C-alpha cells in the first residue's frame, strides 16, 4: 500500500501574488511485480491560482510595467482532477500480457487576457475557458514469444480505446465577470486503436521490427448557440512502421527506422463552419486526424567504458502544424511542415558516485508551401496604409513560430544512495522565430540550477535547491502577435477621446505587433525535507 499527500501554497516573485493553493493525493494498492501483478490507484488533485500572464515587451521598455507586473491582475484559474485506474499483468509459457483501465473526472476554468484592449477597448479582452470532462479508457496487449525460420521472434498485439464526454465553453469576461458567450459546446469523442508489432532477431547482429497501427476517431459536437457548428466527424488512419538494428560490433550498434503517425485536432474544429467570433462568416473546418511521416538513422555506442552515447539524424513531415492563437488563447491547425535535424545524447558514469549527462538537439523547421491567405491579409494592410508597428511580423513566411533550432542540456550528479549528495544542471534553449516572417524572435535562454543535500539510511533526506543560480533575466515563454494597450498611439488613433477615428477597422483589429513574454523566476531557494516509510 502506498499513500502520498501534498499540500502547498505559493505566491511567487510576482507583483500580483500567485496565491496558489494546491492539494494532491495518491493511494495505490499493489501485489506482485510490474510483469506479474495487479495494482489499483486513486488520485485526487485540486489547485486555484492568480496568474501573471505574458506582457508586451514595449510596455516593459517604456517603463509602463516591470518584468514581474501584470496587465490584468484578475487572470488565473482553478482546476480539479480525480482518477481511478487499475492495472493487471502476467506471464505464461506463451509470453506475457497486460491490461489497464481508467476513469478520470476533471474540470478546468481559466481566465486570460493576452491581447489587452484589442477586441474590446472598453472592457478589455479577458476571456474565460471552461472544460468539464469525463474520460473512460482501457488498454490491453498480448505478447507471444516464438520463432521464425529457427530465429527468435516476438509478436505483440494490442488494443487502446478512449471515450471523452466534454462540456466546453468560451466567454468574454471583465475581471472574471461574465459579459457574453462566444461558444458553448457539448462534445462526445471516442477512439479505438489496434496495433501489431513483430520483432525478429535474424542473426546475432541483425534484428528488425515491423509494426502497424490503425486508429479510428468519431465525434459528435453540439453547438449550443450556433447550430451551423453542430455536426459529426469521423476519420481513420493506418500507420505502418519499420525499424532495423545492426550490431553490436565492438559495443556499437546502428539503427534506422521509418514510419507513419498521426495527431488529432480539436473536435470542434472538425465541425465548425461558421466563425464563432463573427457569426455569418463561413470558415473551413479542420481535419480531425492529421498524418505525420518520419524517419531516422543513427548509432549507439558504449565503446568507452561507462559512457553511453547515441547520435541520430531525423526528419518529420506533418500534413498540418498546430499553432498558438493569441486572441483565442488556443491552438489552431495550420499549413504542412517539415523538420529535419539531429539529436546527440551522452550519459557517463565513471564511478558509482558520479553521473554526467549532456544532450544536444538541432532542428531545421519550416512550413511547406505558400501562405496565400496571409499574403492577402498583408497586402490589404499595406493598401490601407497601416503603420509600421502593425505591418511588422505580419508578412507571409515559412518559419514555424516557437520551433526551436537548438536545445541543449548538461548536468552532473554526485553522491551515493546515502550520505551527502549534490548536483548542477544547465539548460539552454536557442532563439526561436515568433512570427512566420521571422521578424520577431525570442532571445536565447541559459539557466543553471544547483542542489545539495543529505540522505540517511532510514529514508529521510534534506536538500537545498538553488533555482536560476546566476539570477539570469531570461524569458520562460515568448510569443509574437498583435495586441493593443491604452497607451499605444494606435489605440489613440483608433479610439480618439474626441471626434471619429479615421483608422481602418482592419488595422485596429490587427493591433501592434510585438514580442510578448513571461519571465523566468529570479534566483530562488527551496528547502525540502522528505521521508519514505
C-alpha positions in Angstrom: 0.0 0.0 0.0 1.3 3.4 -1.0 -0.2 6.6 0.4 1.1 10.1 -0.5 -0.2 13.5 0.0 0.8 17.1 -0.7 -0.4 20.5 0.3 1.1 23.7 -1.0 0.7 27.4 -1.1 2.9 29.6 -3.4 2.9 33.4 -4.2 6.0 33.6 -6.4 8.0 36.7 -7.1 5.2 38.5 -9.0 3.8 41.9 -8.1 0.4 40.3 -8.0 0.9 37.2 -5.9 0.0 33.8 -7.4 -1.9 32.9 -4.2 -1.7 29.3 -5.5 -3.3 26.7 -3.2 -2.7 23.1 -4.2 -3.8 19.8 -2.8 -2.6 16.5 -4.2 -3.2 12.9 -3.0 -2.5 9.4 -4.2 -3.3 5.9 -2.9 -2.2 2.7 -4.5 -2.7 -0.9 -3.6 -0.5 -3.4 -5.4 0.6 -7.0 -5.3 3.3 -8.8 -7.3 5.6 -7.1 -9.7 5.1 -4.9 -12.8 5.2 -8.0 -15.1 3.2 -10.4 -12.8 0.9 -8.4 -10.6 -2.0 -6.2 -10.1 -2.5 -2.6 -8.8 -5.3 -0.2 -8.2 -4.6 3.6 -8.0 -6.7 6.5 -6.9 -5.5 10.1 -7.4 -7.0 13.5 -6.5 -5.7 17.0 -7.3 -7.1 20.5 -6.8 -5.5 23.9 -7.4 -6.5 27.5 -7.7 -4.3 30.5 -8.6 -3.9 34.0 -9.9 -1.6 34.2 -12.8 0.8 36.9 -14.2 0.4 36.3 -17.9 2.7 37.4 -20.7 3.1 41.1 -21.2 4.3 43.0 -24.3 7.9 44.0 -24.5 7.0 47.6 -25.4 5.3 48.0 -22.0 8.5 47.0 -20.2 10.8 49.0 -22.4 8.7 52.2 -21.9 8.6 51.7 -18.1 4.8 51.2 -18.1 5.3 47.8 -16.5 8.1 45.9 -14.6 9.1 42.4 -15.6 7.0 41.0 -12.7 3.9 43.1 -13.3 0.6 42.0 -14.7 -1.7 43.9 -17.0 -4.8 42.1 -15.7 -4.4 41.1 -12.1 -7.6 39.0 -12.2 -6.2 36.4 -14.6 -5.9 33.0 -13.2 -8.0 29.8 -12.8 -8.9 26.8 -10.8 -8.9 23.1 -11.6 -9.6 19.7 -10.1 -9.0 16.1 -11.3 -10.0 12.8 -9.8 -8.8 9.5 -11.3 -9.2 5.8 -10.6 -7.2 3.2 -12.5 -6.4 -0.4 -12.4 -3.6 -2.5 -13.9 -3.0 -6.2 -14.2 -0.1 -8.1 -15.9 1.1 -11.7 -16.1 3.4 -14.1 -17.9 3.0 -17.6 -19.1 4.7 -20.2 -21.3 3.5 -18.4 -24.5 4.7 -14.9 -23.4 3.1 -12.1 -21.4 0.0 -9.9 -21.3 -1.1 -6.7 -19.6 -4.2 -4.6 -19.3 -5.3 -1.4 -17.7 -8.5 0.7 -17.4 -9.1 4.2 -16.1 -11.8 6.7 -15.4 -10.9 10.4 -14.9 -13.2 13.3 -14.0 -11.7 16.8 -14.4 -12.7 20.4 -14.5 -10.7 23.5 -15.6 -11.6 27.2 -15.5 -9.1 29.7 -17.0 -9.3 33.5 -17.2 -6.7 35.0 -19.5 -6.1 38.3 -21.3 -3.5 38.0 -24.0 -4.4 41.0 -26.2 -5.4 43.5 -23.5 -7.7 46.1 -25.3 -7.6 44.8 -28.9 -11.1 43.2 -29.1 -12.9 45.3 -26.5 -11.3 48.8 -25.9 -13.8 49.5 -23.1 -13.9 46.3 -21.0 -10.6 44.7 -22.0 -10.0 41.3 -23.7 -10.2 38.9 -20.8 -11.9 35.6 -21.7 -13.0 32.5 -19.7 -12.3 29.0 -20.9 -14.3 26.2 -19.2 -13.6 22.5 -19.7 -15.5 19.8 -17.8 -14.9 16.3 -18.9 -15.3 12.6 -18.1 -12.7 10.3 -19.6 -13.0 6.5 -19.8 -10.3 4.3 -21.3 -8.8 0.8 -21.5 -5.7 -0.7 -23.0 -4.7 -4.4 -23.4 -1.9 -6.2 -25.1 -0.6 -9.7 -25.6 3.0 -10.7 -26.4 3.8 -14.1 -27.9 7.3 -15.5 -27.8 8.1 -17.8 -30.7 10.4 -18.4 -33.6 10.5 -17.8 -37.4 12.8 -19.9 -39.6 14.5 -21.0 -36.4 15.2 -17.5 -35.2 13.8 -15.9 -32.0 10.6 -13.9 -32.7 8.3 -11.7 -30.5 4.9 -10.6 -31.6 2.7 -8.1 -29.7 -1.0 -7.3 -30.5 -2.8 -4.6 -28.6 -5.9 -2.5 -28.3 -6.3 1.0 -27.0 -9.7 2.8 -26.6 -10.9 6.0 -25.0 -14.1 7.9 -24.7 -14.5 11.6 -23.7 -17.7 13.3 -22.6 -16.8 17.0 -22.6 -18.6 20.3 -21.9 -16.7 23.3 -23.3 -17.4 27.0 -23.2 -15.7 30.2 -24.2 -17.0 33.5 -23.0 -15.8 37.1 -22.7 -15.3 38.5 -19.2 -14.1 41.5 -17.4 -12.4 41.0 -14.0 -13.9 37.4 -14.1 -17.4 38.9 -14.5 -19.4 37.4 -17.4 -20.0 39.7 -20.4 -21.1 37.4 -23.3 -20.7 33.9 -24.7 -18.6 33.1 -27.8 -19.4 29.5 -28.0 -20.8 26.7 -25.8 -20.3 23.1 -26.9 -21.1 19.5 -25.8 -18.6 17.1 -27.3 -18.7 13.3 -27.4 -15.5 11.8 -28.8 -14.4 8.2 -28.9 -11.4 6.5 -30.4 -10.1 3.0 -30.8 -6.6 1.9 -31.9 -5.5 -1.6 -32.9 -1.8 -2.4 -33.3 0.5 -5.3 -34.0 4.3 -5.4 -33.7 6.7 -8.1 -34.7 10.4 -8.3 -33.9 12.7 -11.0 -35.3 16.4 -11.5 -34.4 17.7 -12.8 -37.7 21.3 -13.1 -36.5 23.3 -12.1 -33.5 23.9 -8.8 -35.2 20.6 -8.1 -37.0 17.1 -7.6 -35.7 14.0 -6.0 -37.3 10.8 -4.7 -36.0 7.7 -4.2 -38.2 4.5 -2.7 -36.9 1.1 -1.4 -38.0 -1.4 0.6 -36.1 -4.9 1.5 -37.2 -6.8 4.4 -35.5 -10.5 5.3 -35.7 -11.9 8.5 -34.2 -15.6 9.6 -34.1 -17.0 12.7 -32.6 -20.3 14.5 -32.2 -20.4 18.2 -31.4 -23.5 20.0 -30.3 -23.1 23.8 -30.5 -25.5 25.3 -28.1 -25.5 28.8 -29.6 -24.8 28.2 -33.2 -26.5 25.2 -34.9 -24.3 25.7 -38.0 -21.4 24.3 -36.0 -23.3 21.2 -34.7 -22.2 18.1 -36.5 -20.5 14.8 -36.7 -17.0 13.9 -37.8 -15.2 10.6 -38.2 -11.7 9.7 -39.5 -9.4 6.7 -39.6 -5.7 6.4 -40.4 -3.4 3.4 -40.7 0.3 3.8 -39.6 2.9 1.3 -40.7 6.4 1.4 -39.0 9.7 -0.3 -39.6 12.9 -0.4 -37.6 16.2 -2.2 -38.1 19.1 -2.6 -35.7 22.5 -3.8 -36.8 25.1 -4.8 -34.2 26.6 -4.7 -31.7 30.1 -4.5 -33.1 32.7 -3.5 -30.5 29.9 -2.2 -28.2 28.4 -0.2 -31.1 25.1 -0.7 -32.9 23.5 1.1 -35.8 19.8 1.7 -36.3 17.3 3.0 -38.8 13.6 3.5 -38.8 10.7 5.0 -40.7 7.0 5.1 -40.3 3.7 7.0 -40.3 2.0 8.5 -37.4 -0.8 11.0 -36.7 -2.2 13.5 -34.2 -5.8 14.6 -33.6 -7.1 18.1 -33.7 -9.8 19.7 -31.6 -13.1 18.0 -32.4 -14.8 21.4 -32.6 -12.6 22.5 -35.4 -13.7 19.5 -37.4 -17.4 20.6 -37.4 -17.0 24.4 -37.3 -18.0 26.1 -40.5 -19.4 29.4 -39.0 -16.9 31.8 -37.3 -17.8 31.9 -33.6 -16.3 35.4 -33.3 -18.1 36.7 -36.4 -21.3 34.7 -37.0 -22.3 34.6 -40.6 -18.7 34.4 -41.9 -18.0 31.0 -43.3 -14.7 29.3 -42.4 -13.2 26.0 -43.4 -13.3 23.1 -40.9 -10.0 21.4 -39.9 -9.3 17.7 -40.3 -9.9 15.5 -37.3 -6.8 13.5 -37.8 -3.5 14.7 -39.3 -0.9 12.5 -40.9 2.8 12.6 -39.9 5.7 10.8 -41.6 9.1 10.4 -40.1 12.4 8.6 -40.5 15.7 8.4 -38.5 19.1 6.8 -38.8 21.7 6.6 -36.0 24.3 5.0 -34.0 24.6 4.0 -30.3 27.9 3.1 -28.6 29.4 2.1 -25.3 32.9 1.7 -26.7 34.2 4.0 -23.9 33.7 2.3 -20.5 31.0 4.0 -18.5 29.9 6.2 -21.4 26.6 5.6 -23.3 26.3 7.8 -26.4 23.9 7.9 -29.3 23.5 10.1 -32.4 20.5 10.1 -34.6 19.6 12.1 -37.7 15.8 12.5 -38.3 13.2 14.1 -40.5 9.5 14.6 -39.8 6.8 15.8 -42.1 3.3 16.9 -40.9 0.3 17.5 -43.0 -0.8 20.3 -40.7 1.0 22.2 -37.9 -0.7 23.3 -34.7 -0.1 27.0 -33.7 -0.9 29.1 -30.7 -3.5 31.8 -31.3 -3.1 34.8 -29.0 -6.6 36.3 -29.5 -8.3 32.9 -28.7 -5.8 31.5 -26.2 -6.0 28.3 -28.1 -4.3 26.3 -30.9 -5.3 26.2 -34.5 -4.5 23.9 -37.4 -2.1 25.5 -39.9 -0.1 24.5 -43.0 2.0 21.4 -43.6 5.5 21.4 -42.2 8.9 19.7 -42.5 11.6 19.2 -39.8 15.0 17.7 -40.0 17.9 17.6 -37.7 20.0 15.5 -35.3 20.0 14.5 -31.6 23.1 13.7 -29.6 22.8 12.1 -26.1 25.6 11.2 -23.7 25.4 9.6 -20.2 28.7 9.0 -18.4 29.1 7.1 -15.1 32.8 6.7 -14.4 32.2 5.7 -10.8 29.2 4.8 -8.6 29.0 8.2 -7.0 29.1 10.4 -10.1 26.7 10.8 -13.1 27.4 13.1 -16.0 25.0 13.7 -18.9 25.0 16.0 -21.9 22.4 16.3 -24.7 22.1 18.4 -27.8 19.4 18.7 -30.4 19.4 20.9 -33.5 16.4 21.2 -35.9 15.5 23.0 -39.1 11.8 23.6 -39.1 9.8 25.2 -41.9 6.3 25.4 -43.3 5.8 23.9 -46.7 4.1 25.9 -49.5 2.9 29.4 -49.7 0.7 31.2 -47.2 -1.7 32.8 -49.7 -4.2 33.9 -47.0 -1.5 35.7 -45.0 -0.1 37.3 -48.2 -3.6 38.6 -49.0 -4.0 39.9 -45.4 -0.6 41.7 -45.5 -1.4 43.2 -48.9 -4.7 44.6 -47.5 -2.9 46.1 -44.5 -0.3 47.8 -46.8 -3.1 49.1 -49.1 -4.9 50.5 -46.1 -1.8 52.5 -45.1 -1.2 50.5 -41.9 1.7 52.0 -39.8 4.9 50.0 -39.4 4.1 48.7 -35.9 1.1 46.9 -37.5 2.9 45.6 -40.6 6.0 44.2 -38.9 5.7 40.4 -38.3 2.6 40.1 -40.5 4.4 39.4 -43.8 4.0 35.9 -45.1 6.8 33.4 -44.4 7.7 29.8 -43.8 9.2 29.9 -40.3 7.3 27.9 -37.7 6.6 30.1 -34.7 8.2 28.8 -31.4 10.0 25.9 -33.2 13.5 25.9 -31.5 16.5 25.3 -33.7 18.8 24.4 -30.8 18.1 22.7 -27.4 21.0 21.6 -25.1 21.3 20.4 -21.5 24.0 19.1 -19.3 24.4 18.0 -15.7 26.4 16.4 -13.0 25.1 14.4 -10.0 27.3 13.4 -7.1 26.6 11.1 -4.2 25.8 7.5 -3.2 22.4 6.2 -2.0 23.1 7.6 1.5 25.2 10.5 2.7 25.9 13.8 1.1 24.8 14.4 -2.5 24.7 17.3 -4.9 24.3 18.3 -8.5 24.4 21.1 -11.1 22.2 21.3 -14.2 22.4 23.6 -17.2 19.6 24.1 -19.7 19.8 26.0 -23.0 17.0 27.0 -25.4 18.2 28.8 -28.5 16.5 31.7 -30.2 13.3 30.8 -32.0 11.1 32.6 -34.6 7.9 34.0 -33.2 6.3 35.0 -36.4 6.2 33.3 -39.8 8.3 36.0 -41.5 11.0 35.7 -38.7 10.7 39.4 -37.9 10.2 38.7 -34.2 12.5 36.2 -32.5 12.8 35.1 -28.9 16.0 35.6 -27.0 18.1 32.5 -26.1 17.7 31.2 -22.6 20.5 29.7 -20.5 19.7 28.6 -16.9 21.7 26.9 -14.2 20.1 25.0 -11.2 22.0 23.6 -8.3 21.3 21.1 -5.5 22.9 19.9 -2.3 21.6 17.6 0.4 21.9 14.7 2.7 20.2 11.2 2.8 20.3 9.0 5.8 19.8 5.2 5.9 16.3 5.5 7.4 14.8 7.1 4.3 14.9 10.7 5.3 16.5 13.4 3.2 17.0 17.2 3.4 18.0 19.1 0.3 18.5 22.7 -0.8 17.7 23.6 -4.4 19.0 26.8 -5.9 16.9 27.6 -8.9 18.2 30.1 -11.5 21.6 30.0 -9.8 23.0 33.1 -11.5 19.8 35.1 -11.4 19.5 35.2 -15.2 17.0 37.6 -16.6 15.5 35.4 -19.3 12.1 34.6 -20.5 10.1 31.4 -19.8 7.8 31.9 -22.7 7.7 34.3 -25.7 5.2 34.8 -28.5 4.8 37.3 -31.3 1.3 38.6 -32.2 -0.8 41.7 -32.3 -2.2 43.4 -29.2 -3.3 46.8 -28.1 -2.6 48.8 -24.9 -4.4 52.0 -24.0 -1.0 53.8 -24.0 -0.3 52.8 -27.7 -0.5 55.5 -30.3 -2.6 53.1 -32.4 -5.2 53.0 -29.6 -5.5 56.8 -29.6 -5.8 56.8 -33.4 -8.5 54.0 -33.3 -10.4 55.2 -30.3 -9.9 59.0 -30.0 -11.4 60.7 -27.0 -12.9 63.3 -29.3 -14.1 63.0 -32.8 -14.3 60.0 -35.1 -11.4 57.6 -35.9 -10.1 57.6 -39.5 -8.0 54.5 -38.9 -9.4 51.5 -40.9 -11.1 48.9 -38.7 -8.9 46.1 -40.0 -5.8 47.9 -38.9 -7.3 48.5 -35.4 -8.3 44.8 -35.1 -4.7 43.7 -36.1 -3.1 45.7 -33.3 0.5 46.5 -32.5 2.7 43.5 -33.4 5.2 42.9 -30.6 7.0 40.3 -28.7 5.1 39.2 -25.5 6.9 37.5 -22.7 6.7 35.9 -19.3 10.0 36.0 -17.4 11.7 33.1 -15.6 11.6 33.4 -11.9 14.6 35.0 -10.3 17.1 33.3 -8.0 15.1 31.1 -5.7 16.0 28.9 -2.7 13.9 25.9 -1.9 14.4 23.6 1.1 12.9 20.1 1.1 12.6 17.7 3.9 11.1 14.3 2.9 10.9 10.8 4.3 9.9 7.4 2.9 8.4 4.7 5.1 
